Amino acid sequence: MGGWASRRARRPDVDGSPGGAGGLSRALALTLASALVWGVAHIVTGRRRIGGLLLALYTVLAAALAAAATIYRGDLLNLVVRPDVLQQITGGLVVLGVLWVAIVVRSYQLLRPDGLRLSARSLGAAAVALMCFGVAVPTAWAVRGTYVYRDALTSIFQTGGSNGKNIDADDPWNGEERVNILLLGGDAADNRPGVRTDSMTLASVDTSTGDTVLLSLPRNLESFPMPPGPARDRFPYGFTGDGGLNPGLLNEVYQYAEDHPDVVPGVPKGERGPTLLKATISGILGLPVDYYILVDMFGFADIVDAMGGVKINILQPIPYGQRGDVLQPGYRTLTGKEALWYGRSRTNSSDYVRMGRQKCLMAAIAEQADPRTVLTKFDALASAAKQTLATDLPQELLPALIELSGEVKDDARIDSLQFVPPLIHTGNPDFDKIRKLTDEAIGAAEETTAPRGPAPQATPSRTPSGAATIEPPVQAQGAPSPATTPSSEAPQTEPVDLEASCP
């Protein structure tokens, strides 16, 4: 034993002296190499079996990570929207971090020369501590990020959703060719209690191709029928909102249901508004409404800021605010506040032009929310999303929805049809016509994915807002309302390509 200890103490370092600065430098260099590639220190010091096992484990983990990021990226995206899998990933990251730090410390113990002076031992310990810090910090960041992501996921999406549907993993869409999701923009504010759904668009998505038809209804639609049951019993001749003689507006239905639980009996607070509005819009369009997503427009500004802004092409000056501020024309990166006003401003404009801008804004955000942006702004995005989004989409549907959204973002066609004047009269709508045009739009989308031409009865001009009108064109940004289009002109009756509609 004494001879072995003596030989170890006299082990020469790289400059031939036992111990000393050269031995420490070599030990730290090999420790760093072992931190980067597990097993190096063990193999160098003759512990080939353990070193080989560590190297094999390291190779397997690196290969698995590379395969997940490339070959199996789609499967990985499906897994990371499952809270149970995220919890397992969090536990795995903790184990990985502890193991990695232990390998660094043990590697230095095997390589450290004997007979070092106190200053050299302190320097070596500090260098190893720095290496451990370099390993622990990114691992801890990944653990925290996974926890924050899981927390946001479980806060926004509930198990089973409010619909209480059982989702079959093998057939998540229950054999349906289309899924219809109601997209709502809520206009709540501290000085305006309650939620007014000023933006209401039904996205009808082909579950196999991702081809989508967006059907938008104006907030000021009147005289619409209520769904059968207590709501229709109270308003047999159409919604009046306050119960008086004046017609109510479509954007008032959500809050009315929240304030009057007897019109949606048995539905808890927070779900009454979406439940009644989904049923109401289902009756208007003649389509089932499967799910909804509500975006609070004021919280929406936080999402834009968390992204670092959103780039939009503005064609006409858009006045906003109380101080005479103006969004000037050109390609501009809007802050959250500016994006909010871009989607809300009606100065020198109209509800219908605003509807088109809102859709273009949402499309721009979806396009620009790339993985790098989401990764670097993750905490802020997750926090904003928790405060901004509400939905009844169940957690169990998220893997299928992620896969479908990939189809939509890659090469699917997105068409848009707005039920606005002169196509319909908001004060006295022709609901048979609305349902007929809805059926035709869905039918056309199912028949072909080829680009559609303009409506046969006239040549429409596409405005920057996304609404198609008849000459003379209506400027989307700060020009007269489409309601001023002469009634003798034939309105656009077919959906237009959203990408072509947004400048």
One Martini backbone bead per residue (centre of mass of N, CA, C, O) as a GRO file, in nm:
protein
  503
    1MET     BB    1   0.059   0.062  -0.022
    2GLY     BB    2   0.299   0.255   0.014
    3GLY     BB    3   0.412   0.220  -0.276
    4TRP     BB    4   0.162   0.326  -0.429
    5ALA     BB    5   0.157   0.607  -0.298
    6SER     BB    6   0.441   0.688  -0.389
    7ARG     BB    7   0.398   0.663  -0.693
    8ARG     BB    8   0.157   0.865  -0.709
    9ALA     BB    9   0.319   1.112  -0.593
   10ARG     BB   10   0.544   1.075  -0.842
   11ARG     BB   11   0.371   1.156  -1.065
   12PRO     BB   12   0.418   1.286  -1.355
   13ASP     BB   13   0.395   1.553  -1.540
   14VAL     BB   14   0.425   1.722  -1.836
   15ASP     BB   15   0.712   1.856  -1.715
   16GLY     BB   16   0.828   1.614  -1.503
   17SER     BB   17   0.693   1.703  -1.243
   18PRO     BB   18   0.575   1.656  -0.939
   19GLY     BB   19   0.318   1.798  -0.980
   20GLY     BB   20   0.214   2.105  -1.020
   21ALA     BB   21   0.114   2.301  -1.285
   22GLY     BB   22   0.117   2.084  -1.509
   23GLY     BB   23  -0.064   1.874  -1.365
   24LEU     BB   24  -0.310   2.062  -1.336
   25SER     BB   25  -0.356   2.125  -1.632
   26ARG     BB   26  -0.406   1.836  -1.720
   27ALA     BB   27  -0.643   1.774  -1.530
   28LEU     BB   28  -0.831   2.003  -1.634
   29ALA     BB   29  -0.839   1.925  -1.933
   30LEU     BB   30  -0.955   1.634  -1.885
   31THR     BB   31  -1.206   1.725  -1.733
   32LEU     BB   32  -1.325   1.887  -1.963
   33ALA     BB   33  -1.337   1.651  -2.160
   34SER     BB   34  -1.529   1.483  -1.971
   35ALA     BB   35  -1.761   1.693  -1.979
   36LEU     BB   36  -1.797   1.666  -2.296
   37VAL     BB   37  -1.686   1.353  -2.270
   38TRP     BB   38  -1.762   1.083  -2.140
   39GLY     BB   39  -1.478   0.888  -1.991
   40VAL     BB   40  -1.193   1.004  -2.032
   41ALA     BB   41  -1.068   0.988  -1.745
   42HIS     BB   42  -1.103   0.681  -1.708
   43ILE     BB   43  -0.934   0.587  -1.950
   44VAL     BB   44  -0.663   0.736  -1.880
   45THR     BB   45  -0.663   0.582  -1.579
   46GLY     BB   46  -0.759   0.265  -1.661
   47ARG     BB   47  -1.095   0.279  -1.657
   48ARG     BB   48  -1.239   0.128  -1.911
   49ARG     BB   49  -1.515   0.019  -1.834
   50ILE     BB   50  -1.642   0.276  -1.720
   51GLY     BB   51  -1.566   0.459  -1.956
   52GLY     BB   52  -1.725   0.300  -2.170
   53LEU     BB   53  -2.004   0.334  -2.042
   54LEU     BB   54  -2.010   0.644  -2.046
   55LEU     BB   55  -1.967   0.675  -2.352
   56ALA     BB   56  -2.217   0.514  -2.438
   57LEU     BB   57  -2.427   0.690  -2.292
   58TYR     BB   58  -2.353   0.952  -2.434
   59THR     BB   59  -2.409   0.855  -2.724
   60VAL     BB   60  -2.707   0.785  -2.687
   61LEU     BB   61  -2.806   1.066  -2.598
   62ALA     BB   62  -2.704   1.224  -2.846
   63ALA     BB   63  -2.859   1.057  -3.059
   64ALA     BB   64  -3.144   1.104  -2.944
   65LEU     BB   65  -3.141   1.413  -2.969
   66ALA     BB   66  -3.088   1.428  -3.275
   67ALA     BB   67  -3.337   1.261  -3.362
   68ALA     BB   68  -3.554   1.443  -3.226
   69ALA     BB   69  -3.462   1.710  -3.394
   70THR     BB   70  -3.520   1.550  -3.675
   71ILE     BB   71  -3.665   1.275  -3.737
   72TYR     BB   72  -3.862   1.307  -3.451
   73ARG     BB   73  -3.998   1.592  -3.430
   74GLY     BB   74  -4.303   1.534  -3.450
   75ASP     BB   75  -4.316   1.343  -3.204
   76LEU     BB   76  -4.209   1.548  -3.000
   77LEU     BB   77  -4.439   1.756  -3.027
   78ASN     BB   78  -4.656   1.557  -2.924
   79LEU     BB   79  -4.526   1.507  -2.637
   80VAL     BB   80  -4.493   1.823  -2.533
   81VAL     BB   81  -4.833   1.826  -2.484
   82ARG     BB   82  -4.781   1.630  -2.235
   83PRO     BB   83  -4.779   1.649  -1.901
   84ASP     BB   84  -4.662   1.368  -1.828
   85VAL     BB   85  -4.409   1.394  -2.004
   86LEU     BB   86  -4.300   1.656  -1.878
   87GLN     BB   87  -4.253   1.533  -1.599
   88GLN     BB   88  -4.044   1.324  -1.698
   89ILE     BB   89  -3.846   1.528  -1.816
   90THR     BB   90  -3.784   1.675  -1.555
   91GLY     BB   91  -3.667   1.429  -1.406
   92GLY     BB   92  -3.447   1.366  -1.619
   93LEU     BB   93  -3.292   1.636  -1.592
   94VAL     BB   94  -3.211   1.608  -1.300
   95VAL     BB   95  -3.048   1.348  -1.331
   96LEU     BB   96  -2.854   1.454  -1.545
   97GLY     BB   97  -2.728   1.685  -1.380
   98VAL     BB   98  -2.617   1.516  -1.146
   99LEU     BB   99  -2.444   1.320  -1.316
  100TRP     BB  100  -2.262   1.532  -1.453
  101VAL     BB  101  -2.138   1.652  -1.198
  102ALA     BB  102  -2.020   1.384  -1.093
  103ILE     BB  103  -1.828   1.338  -1.333
  104VAL     BB  104  -1.656   1.588  -1.295
  105VAL     BB  105  -1.559   1.536  -1.007
  106ARG     BB  106  -1.442   1.249  -1.050
  107SER     BB  107  -1.239   1.320  -1.269
  108TYR     BB  108  -1.062   1.504  -1.091
  109GLN     BB  109  -0.992   1.298  -0.874
  110LEU     BB  110  -0.831   1.110  -1.076
  111LEU     BB  111  -0.627   1.356  -1.190
  112ARG     BB  112  -0.519   1.469  -0.940
  113PRO     BB  113  -0.250   1.578  -0.805
  114ASP     BB  114  -0.015   1.537  -0.584
  115GLY     BB  115   0.129   1.788  -0.385
  116LEU     BB  116  -0.030   2.040  -0.373
  117ARG     BB  117  -0.075   2.340  -0.323
  118LEU     BB  118  -0.305   2.543  -0.191
  119SER     BB  119  -0.337   2.727  -0.439
  120ALA     BB  120  -0.379   2.493  -0.644
  121ARG     BB  121  -0.621   2.362  -0.508
  122SER     BB  122  -0.802   2.612  -0.530
  123LEU     BB  123  -0.789   2.642  -0.835
  124GLY     BB  124  -0.907   2.363  -0.904
  125ALA     BB  125  -1.176   2.392  -0.752
  126ALA     BB  126  -1.272   2.640  -0.909
  127ALA     BB  127  -1.269   2.511  -1.192
  128VAL     BB  128  -1.470   2.283  -1.126
  129ALA     BB  129  -1.701   2.463  -1.032
  130LEU     BB  130  -1.733   2.600  -1.308
  131MET     BB  131  -1.808   2.345  -1.462
  132CYS     BB  132  -2.057   2.275  -1.293
  133PHE     BB  133  -2.201   2.538  -1.357
  134GLY     BB  134  -2.210   2.492  -1.669
  135VAL     BB  135  -2.400   2.243  -1.630
  136ALA     BB  136  -2.632   2.338  -1.429
  137VAL     BB  137  -2.763   2.585  -1.560
  138PRO     BB  138  -2.893   2.463  -1.822
  139THR     BB  139  -3.046   2.245  -1.669
  140ALA     BB  140  -3.212   2.434  -1.487
  141TRP     BB  141  -3.340   2.588  -1.722
  142ALA     BB  142  -3.485   2.342  -1.843
  143VAL     BB  143  -3.652   2.272  -1.594
  144ARG     BB  144  -3.798   2.541  -1.568
  145GLY     BB  145  -3.917   2.554  -1.854
  146THR     BB  146  -4.084   2.295  -1.829
  147TYR     BB  147  -4.255   2.388  -1.591
  148VAL     BB  148  -4.376   2.642  -1.718
  149TYR     BB  149  -4.504   2.500  -1.958
  150ARG     BB  150  -4.684   2.304  -1.798
  151ASP     BB  151  -4.839   2.521  -1.644
  152ALA     BB  152  -4.961   2.659  -1.893
  153LEU     BB  153  -5.100   2.412  -2.013
  154THR     BB  154  -5.284   2.343  -1.757
  155SER     BB  155  -5.421   2.629  -1.746
  156ILE     BB  156  -5.552   2.631  -2.040
  157PHE     BB  157  -5.572   2.311  -2.050
  158GLN     BB  158  -5.809   2.075  -1.997
  159THR     BB  159  -5.927   1.789  -1.895
  160GLY     BB  160  -6.162   1.731  -2.150
  161GLY     BB  161  -6.274   1.981  -2.110
  162SER     BB  162  -6.598   2.126  -2.118
  163ASN     BB  163  -6.721   1.885  -2.302
  164GLY     BB  164  -6.637   1.588  -2.209
  165LYS     BB  165  -6.455   1.448  -2.412
  166ASN     BB  166  -6.348   1.159  -2.567
  167ILE     BB  167  -6.017   1.085  -2.666
  168ASP     BB  168  -5.892   0.923  -2.943
  169ALA     BB  169  -5.575   0.861  -3.040
  170ASP     BB  170  -5.653   0.714  -3.321
  171ASP     BB  171  -5.934   0.922  -3.326
  172PRO     BB  172  -5.953   1.248  -3.251
  173TRP     BB  173  -6.197   1.330  -3.475
  174ASN     BB  174  -6.419   1.108  -3.495
  175GLY     BB  175  -6.425   1.091  -3.827
  176GLU     BB  176  -6.399   1.379  -3.901
  177GLU     BB  177  -6.328   1.608  -4.166
  178ARG     BB  178  -6.399   1.842  -3.959
  179VAL     BB  179  -6.296   2.129  -3.765
  180ASN     BB  180  -6.460   2.367  -3.541
  181ILE     BB  181  -6.321   2.689  -3.455
  182LEU     BB  182  -6.370   2.946  -3.229
  183LEU     BB  183  -6.260   3.280  -3.276
  184LEU     BB  184  -6.187   3.509  -3.009
  185GLY     BB  185  -6.214   3.865  -2.937
  186GLY     BB  186  -6.162   4.032  -2.640
  187ASP     BB  187  -6.303   4.352  -2.501
  188ALA     BB  188  -6.140   4.416  -2.231
  189ALA     BB  189  -6.147   4.632  -1.929
  190ASP     BB  190  -6.116   4.820  -1.649
  191ASN     BB  191  -6.340   5.044  -1.765
  192ARG     BB  192  -6.481   4.762  -1.896
  193PRO     BB  193  -6.684   4.551  -1.801
  194GLY     BB  194  -6.641   4.267  -1.942
  195VAL     BB  195  -6.720   4.078  -2.249
  196ARG     BB  196  -6.643   4.160  -2.589
  197THR     BB  197  -6.691   4.000  -2.902
  198ASP     BB  198  -6.543   4.166  -3.169
  199SER     BB  199  -6.422   3.879  -3.255
  200MET     BB  200  -6.567   3.642  -3.508
  201THR     BB  201  -6.427   3.320  -3.600
  202LEU     BB  202  -6.464   3.045  -3.809
  203ALA     BB  203  -6.262   2.752  -3.815
  204SER     BB  204  -6.249   2.535  -4.093
  205VAL     BB  205  -6.087   2.216  -4.071
  206ASP     BB  206  -5.907   1.992  -4.237
  207THR     BB  207  -5.797   1.687  -4.094
  208SER     BB  208  -5.593   1.606  -4.347
  209THR     BB  209  -5.480   1.903  -4.483
  210GLY     BB  210  -5.558   2.201  -4.336
  211ASP     BB  211  -5.768   2.327  -4.478
  212THR     BB  212  -5.911   2.666  -4.459
  213VAL     BB  213  -6.210   2.830  -4.330
  214LEU     BB  214  -6.300   3.170  -4.282
  215LEU     BB  215  -6.575   3.282  -4.073
  216SER     BB  216  -6.707   3.610  -4.049
  217LEU     BB  217  -6.855   3.802  -3.788
  218PRO     BB  218  -7.016   4.068  -3.687
  219ARG     BB  219  -7.070   4.244  -3.395
  220ASN     BB  220  -7.351   4.398  -3.525
  221LEU     BB  221  -7.535   4.171  -3.526
  222GLU     BB  222  -7.884   4.111  -3.584
  223SER     BB  223  -8.170   3.919  -3.537
  224PHE     BB  224  -8.083   3.660  -3.407
  225PRO     BB  225  -8.110   3.344  -3.327
  226MET     BB  226  -8.166   3.129  -3.074
  227PRO     BB  227  -8.117   2.862  -2.913
  228PRO     BB  228  -8.259   2.607  -2.802
  229GLY     BB  229  -8.436   2.692  -2.513
  230PRO     BB  230  -8.402   2.931  -2.279
  231ALA     BB  231  -8.307   3.146  -2.485
  232ARG     BB  232  -8.554   3.124  -2.678
  233ASP     BB  233  -8.772   3.170  -2.467
  234ARG     BB  234  -8.674   3.466  -2.412
  235PHE     BB  235  -8.595   3.493  -2.747
  236PRO     BB  236  -8.812   3.429  -2.998
  237TYR     BB  237  -8.725   3.707  -3.193
  238GLY     BB  238  -8.457   3.759  -3.078
  239PHE     BB  239  -8.199   3.932  -2.967
  240THR     BB  240  -8.198   4.204  -2.695
  241GLY     BB  241  -8.033   4.168  -2.422
  242ASP     BB  242  -8.210   4.371  -2.211
  243GLY     BB  243  -8.525   4.290  -2.294
  244GLY     BB  244  -8.614   4.475  -2.497
  245LEU     BB  245  -8.680   4.618  -2.819
  246ASN     BB  246  -8.392   4.622  -2.882
  247PRO     BB  247  -8.152   4.503  -3.051
  248GLY     BB  248  -7.898   4.291  -3.026
  249LEU     BB  249  -7.566   4.200  -3.017
  250LEU     BB  250  -7.336   3.957  -3.073
  251ASN     BB  251  -7.116   4.074  -2.859
  252GLU     BB  252  -7.332   4.025  -2.601
  253VAL     BB  253  -7.373   3.719  -2.540
  254TYR     BB  254  -7.149   3.636  -2.353
  255GLN     BB  255  -7.215   3.827  -2.108
  256TYR     BB  256  -7.508   3.751  -2.071
  257ALA     BB  257  -7.456   3.459  -1.981
  258GLU     BB  258  -7.279   3.530  -1.733
  259ASP     BB  259  -7.526   3.709  -1.599
  260HIS     BB  260  -7.736   3.456  -1.701
  261PRO     BB  261  -7.763   3.135  -1.595
  262ASP     BB  262  -8.062   3.053  -1.698
  263VAL     BB  263  -7.974   3.022  -2.015
  264VAL     BB  264  -7.735   2.809  -1.888
  265PRO     BB  265  -7.796   2.551  -1.736
  266GLY     BB  266  -7.527   2.396  -1.551
  267VAL     BB  267  -7.318   2.622  -1.613
  268PRO     BB  268  -7.036   2.752  -1.539
  269LYS     BB  269  -6.855   3.000  -1.469
  270GLY     BB  270  -6.684   3.087  -1.781
  271GLU     BB  271  -6.884   2.890  -1.979
  272ARG     BB  272  -7.143   3.038  -2.068
  273GLY     BB  273  -7.056   3.219  -2.298
  274PRO     BB  274  -6.935   3.007  -2.494
  275THR     BB  275  -7.183   2.822  -2.507
  276LEU     BB  276  -7.388   3.026  -2.630
  277LEU     BB  277  -7.218   3.129  -2.869
  278LYS     BB  278  -7.175   2.864  -3.013
  279ALA     BB  279  -7.479   2.802  -3.057
  280THR     BB  280  -7.546   3.061  -3.212
  281ILE     BB  281  -7.338   3.033  -3.448
  282SER     BB  282  -7.433   2.759  -3.540
  283GLY     BB  283  -7.715   2.866  -3.634
  284ILE     BB  284  -7.619   3.080  -3.838
  285LEU     BB  285  -7.424   2.876  -4.017
  286GLY     BB  286  -7.487   2.557  -3.997
  287LEU     BB  287  -7.261   2.470  -3.781
  288PRO     BB  288  -7.061   2.310  -3.594
  289VAL     BB  289  -6.915   2.379  -3.265
  290ASP     BB  290  -6.649   2.246  -3.097
  291TYR     BB  291  -6.461   2.502  -3.035
  292TYR     BB  292  -6.270   2.745  -2.839
  293ILE     BB  293  -6.092   3.073  -2.864
  294LEU     BB  294  -5.980   3.317  -2.630
  295VAL     BB  295  -5.867   3.659  -2.680
  296ASP     BB  296  -5.729   3.901  -2.505
  297MET     BB  297  -5.651   4.206  -2.637
  298PHE     BB  298  -5.476   4.323  -2.403
  299GLY     BB  299  -5.298   4.068  -2.361
  300PHE     BB  300  -5.198   4.052  -2.655
  301ALA     BB  301  -4.979   4.269  -2.624
  302ASP     BB  302  -4.788   4.090  -2.452
  303ILE     BB  303  -4.725   3.885  -2.673
  304VAL     BB  304  -4.594   4.080  -2.871
  305ASP     BB  305  -4.371   4.178  -2.680
  306ALA     BB  306  -4.250   3.893  -2.627
  307MET     BB  307  -4.167   3.867  -2.941
  308GLY     BB  308  -4.069   4.171  -3.037
  309GLY     BB  309  -4.295   4.190  -3.227
  310VAL     BB  310  -4.475   4.284  -3.539
  311LYS     BB  311  -4.484   4.246  -3.885
  312ILE     BB  312  -4.628   4.508  -4.095
  313ASN     BB  313  -4.822   4.616  -4.372
  314ILE     BB  314  -4.885   4.957  -4.422
  315LEU     BB  315  -5.096   5.158  -4.641
  316GLN     BB  316  -5.245   5.331  -4.420
  317PRO     BB  317  -5.316   5.555  -4.209
  318ILE     BB  318  -5.351   5.502  -3.838
  319PRO     BB  319  -5.535   5.622  -3.610
  320TYR     BB  320  -5.461   5.669  -3.248
  321GLY     BB  321  -5.582   5.757  -2.974
  322GLN     BB  322  -5.560   6.087  -2.789
  323ARG     BB  323  -5.274   6.221  -2.941
  324GLY     BB  324  -5.251   6.170  -3.259
  325ASP     BB  325  -5.165   5.901  -3.338
  326VAL     BB  326  -4.969   5.720  -3.601
  327LEU     BB  327  -4.972   5.468  -3.838
  328GLN     BB  328  -4.747   5.429  -4.069
  329PRO     BB  329  -4.655   5.353  -4.362
  330GLY     BB  330  -4.529   5.030  -4.398
  331TYR     BB  331  -4.280   4.837  -4.284
  332ARG     BB  332  -4.360   4.729  -3.949
  333THR     BB  333  -4.273   4.711  -3.606
  334LEU     BB  334  -4.494   4.628  -3.365
  335THR     BB  335  -4.614   4.681  -3.084
  336GLY     BB  336  -4.849   4.590  -2.871
  337LYS     BB  337  -5.006   4.856  -2.881
  338GLU     BB  338  -5.004   4.890  -3.192
  339ALA     BB  339  -5.137   4.618  -3.260
  340LEU     BB  340  -5.398   4.675  -3.111
  341TRP     BB  341  -5.476   4.924  -3.286
  342TYR     BB  342  -5.470   4.787  -3.559
  343GLY     BB  343  -5.717   4.590  -3.465
  344ARG     BB  344  -5.922   4.842  -3.342
  345SER     BB  345  -5.936   5.064  -3.532
  346ARG     BB  346  -6.207   5.315  -3.659
  347THR     BB  347  -6.074   5.547  -3.777
  348ASN     BB  348  -6.184   5.612  -4.081
  349SER     BB  349  -6.365   5.349  -4.055
  350SER     BB  350  -6.448   5.001  -3.965
  351ASP     BB  351  -6.549   4.698  -3.863
  352TYR     BB  352  -6.479   4.548  -4.135
  353VAL     BB  353  -6.190   4.638  -4.165
  354ARG     BB  354  -6.097   4.539  -3.888
  355MET     BB  355  -6.143   4.238  -3.935
  356GLY     BB  356  -5.920   4.209  -4.150
  357ARG     BB  357  -5.679   4.305  -3.976
  358GLN     BB  358  -5.699   4.086  -3.760
  359LYS     BB  359  -5.634   3.845  -3.945
  360CYS     BB  360  -5.357   3.947  -4.040
  361LEU     BB  361  -5.231   3.962  -3.760
  362MET     BB  362  -5.258   3.663  -3.683
  363ALA     BB  363  -5.097   3.556  -3.925
  364ALA     BB  364  -4.829   3.702  -3.854
  365ILE     BB  365  -4.784   3.573  -3.579
  366ALA     BB  366  -4.782   3.277  -3.669
  367GLU     BB  367  -4.534   3.315  -3.864
  368GLN     BB  368  -4.331   3.463  -3.641
  369ALA     BB  369  -4.356   3.212  -3.434
  370ASP     BB  370  -4.079   3.090  -3.401
  371PRO     BB  371  -3.872   2.886  -3.227
  372ARG     BB  372  -3.667   3.105  -3.148
  373THR     BB  373  -3.867   3.303  -3.024
  374VAL     BB  374  -3.994   3.112  -2.817
  375LEU     BB  375  -3.731   3.037  -2.666
  376THR     BB  376  -3.625   3.336  -2.590
  377LYS     BB  377  -3.949   3.414  -2.486
  378PHE     BB  378  -4.087   3.206  -2.299
  379ASP     BB  379  -4.173   3.325  -2.024
  380ALA     BB  380  -4.341   3.562  -2.136
  381LEU     BB  381  -4.535   3.394  -2.309
  382ALA     BB  382  -4.651   3.213  -2.088
  383SER     BB  383  -4.761   3.439  -1.909
  384ALA     BB  384  -4.944   3.573  -2.124
  385ALA     BB  385  -5.115   3.325  -2.199
  386LYS     BB  386  -5.248   3.277  -1.919
  387GLN     BB  387  -5.391   3.576  -1.933
  388THR     BB  388  -5.528   3.550  -2.244
  389LEU     BB  389  -5.625   3.251  -2.255
  390ALA     BB  390  -5.921   3.063  -2.367
  391THR     BB  391  -6.045   2.715  -2.347
  392ASP     BB  392  -6.194   2.379  -2.458
  393LEU     BB  393  -5.945   2.243  -2.524
  394PRO     BB  394  -5.808   1.948  -2.482
  395GLN     BB  395  -5.523   1.792  -2.396
  396GLU     BB  396  -5.571   1.526  -2.570
  397LEU     BB  397  -5.573   1.705  -2.853
  398LEU     BB  398  -5.289   1.837  -2.899
  399PRO     BB  399  -5.130   1.644  -3.081
  400ALA     BB  400  -5.330   1.668  -3.323
  401LEU     BB  401  -5.317   1.982  -3.340
  402ILE     BB  402  -5.017   2.007  -3.402
  403GLU     BB  403  -5.024   1.846  -3.664
  404LEU     BB  404  -5.235   2.028  -3.803
  405SER     BB  405  -5.080   2.301  -3.781
  406GLY     BB  406  -4.850   2.209  -3.965
  407GLU     BB  407  -5.023   2.195  -4.219
  408VAL     BB  408  -5.119   2.490  -4.218
  409LYS     BB  409  -4.823   2.622  -4.223
  410ASP     BB  410  -4.705   2.490  -4.476
  411ASP     BB  411  -4.956   2.421  -4.736
  412ALA     BB  412  -5.215   2.537  -4.670
  413ARG     BB  413  -5.527   2.663  -4.735
  414ILE     BB  414  -5.655   3.003  -4.677
  415ASP     BB  415  -5.982   3.111  -4.640
  416SER     BB  416  -6.203   3.407  -4.675
  417LEU     BB  417  -6.524   3.502  -4.515
  418GLN     BB  418  -6.730   3.795  -4.502
  419PHE     BB  419  -7.022   3.906  -4.319
  420VAL     BB  420  -7.070   4.190  -4.495
  421PRO     BB  421  -7.117   4.470  -4.621
  422PRO     BB  422  -7.328   4.396  -4.890
  423LEU     BB  423  -7.386   4.093  -4.836
  424ILE     BB  424  -7.511   4.203  -4.569
  425HIS     BB  425  -7.754   4.296  -4.325
  426THR     BB  426  -7.708   4.358  -3.995
  427GLY     BB  427  -8.013   4.439  -3.915
  428ASN     BB  428  -8.127   4.224  -4.164
  429PRO     BB  429  -8.059   3.922  -4.200
  430ASP     BB  430  -7.986   3.650  -4.425
  431PHE     BB  431  -7.965   3.332  -4.307
  432ASP     BB  432  -7.995   3.159  -4.557
  433LYS     BB  433  -7.758   3.288  -4.706
  434ILE     BB  434  -7.537   3.228  -4.501
  435ARG     BB  435  -7.568   2.918  -4.512
  436LYS     BB  436  -7.523   2.885  -4.814
  437LEU     BB  437  -7.236   3.012  -4.828
  438THR     BB  438  -7.112   2.818  -4.628
  439ASP     BB  439  -7.157   2.558  -4.786
  440GLU     BB  440  -7.001   2.648  -5.039
  441ALA     BB  441  -6.726   2.698  -4.904
  442ILE     BB  442  -6.688   2.410  -4.795
  443GLY     BB  443  -6.733   2.257  -5.061
  444ALA     BB  444  -6.498   2.389  -5.220
  445ALA     BB  445  -6.272   2.298  -5.022
  446GLU     BB  446  -6.328   1.984  -5.066
  447GLU     BB  447  -6.284   1.964  -5.382
  448THR     BB  448  -6.037   2.181  -5.369
  449THR     BB  449  -5.688   2.332  -5.364
  450ALA     BB  450  -5.717   2.524  -5.573
  451PRO     BB  451  -5.718   2.821  -5.688
  452ARG     BB  452  -5.940   3.072  -5.687
  453GLY     BB  453  -6.142   3.261  -5.840
  454PRO     BB  454  -6.343   3.492  -5.899
  455ALA     BB  455  -6.631   3.601  -5.905
  456PRO     BB  456  -6.846   3.588  -6.181
  457GLN     BB  457  -7.014   3.876  -6.149
  458ALA     BB  458  -6.727   4.003  -6.069
  459THR     BB  459  -6.452   4.226  -6.005
  460PRO     BB  460  -6.253   4.214  -5.750
  461SER     BB  461  -6.107   4.395  -5.482
  462ARG     BB  462  -5.833   4.370  -5.278
  463THR     BB  463  -5.786   4.447  -4.965
  464PRO     BB  464  -5.573   4.489  -4.696
  465SER     BB  465  -5.787   4.354  -4.488
  466GLY     BB  466  -5.935   4.097  -4.661
  467ALA     BB  467  -6.154   4.233  -4.808
  468ALA     BB  468  -6.393   4.197  -5.067
  469THR     BB  469  -6.461   4.418  -5.333
  470ILE     BB  470  -6.608   4.652  -5.540
  471GLU     BB  471  -6.589   4.862  -5.761
  472PRO     BB  472  -6.481   5.074  -5.580
  473PRO     BB  473  -6.237   5.059  -5.371
  474VAL     BB  474  -6.169   4.972  -5.035
  475GLN     BB  475  -5.987   5.103  -4.796
  476ALA     BB  476  -5.862   4.958  -4.511
  477GLN     BB  477  -5.689   5.227  -4.417
  478GLY     BB  478  -5.894   5.487  -4.352
  479ALA     BB  479  -6.165   5.437  -4.498
  480PRO     BB  480  -6.446   5.374  -4.605
  481SER     BB  481  -6.698   5.183  -4.564
  482PRO     BB  482  -6.841   4.905  -4.709
  483ALA     BB  483  -7.135   5.016  -4.663
  484THR     BB  484  -7.094   5.234  -4.910
  485THR     BB  485  -7.144   5.041  -5.111
  486PRO     BB  486  -7.321   4.998  -5.366
  487SER     BB  487  -7.606   4.800  -5.393
  488SER     BB  488  -7.574   4.736  -5.708
  489GLU     BB  489  -7.341   4.588  -5.626
  490ALA     BB  490  -7.170   4.297  -5.626
  491PRO     BB  491  -7.079   4.085  -5.396
  492GLN     BB  492  -6.875   3.891  -5.231
  493THR     BB  493  -6.926   3.511  -5.227
  494GLU     BB  494  -6.627   3.422  -5.204
  495PRO     BB  495  -6.353   3.309  -5.104
  496VAL     BB  496  -6.036   3.429  -5.003
  497ASP     BB  497  -5.709   3.447  -5.001
  498LEU     BB  498  -5.534   3.538  -4.729
  499GLU     BB  499  -5.252   3.593  -4.848
  500ALA     BB  500  -5.365   3.789  -5.074
  501SER     BB  501  -5.511   3.991  -4.862
  502CYS     BB  502  -5.230   4.025  -4.727
  503PRO     BB  503  -4.959   4.251  -4.757
   0.00000   0.00000   0.00000
